[in-house]
Amino acid sequence: MISLYGIREEREYGYGGWTGNRETIRELVATFDEVQDAKDYVKNSTLAAADKPYFRADPISGKFRYRKGSLLRYYESCEIEIEEEESPPPHNPIMPNGTINETRSPTRM
């Protein structure tokens, strides 16, 4: 499964305003079957101005990297992660001679 994560920085505010602390938030936005589908989604969501070297996304001030209507709209960047599905361990495996493999620990009395 291919996962698309949105990444944004959240500023911490206190009684006197912004405390100067930031926290990076990484949230699952969507999943895809193919890596190319995820890359195409990001490419189609990205605004043309966001590719310029001077561009800095700041959703708080209304400067977005991604198009309106995109799931990535309120994020500053994104990440595509490939998660390999783990195969479960065998359940009730059968030994080559046809018996069920039962391992028991010795009991003490």
Sequence and secondary structure as in RCSB ss.txt:
>XXXX:A:sequence
MISLYGIREEREYGYGGWTGNRETIRELVATFDEVQDAKDYVKNSTLAAADKPYFRADPISGKFRYRKGSLLRYY
ESCEIEIEEEESPPPHNPIMPNGTINETRSPTRM
>XXXX:A:secstr
 EEEEEEEEEEEEETTEEEEEEEEEEEEEEEESSHHHHHHHHHHHB GGGGSTT   BGGGTB SB TT TTTT 
SEEEEEE        SS B TTS B         
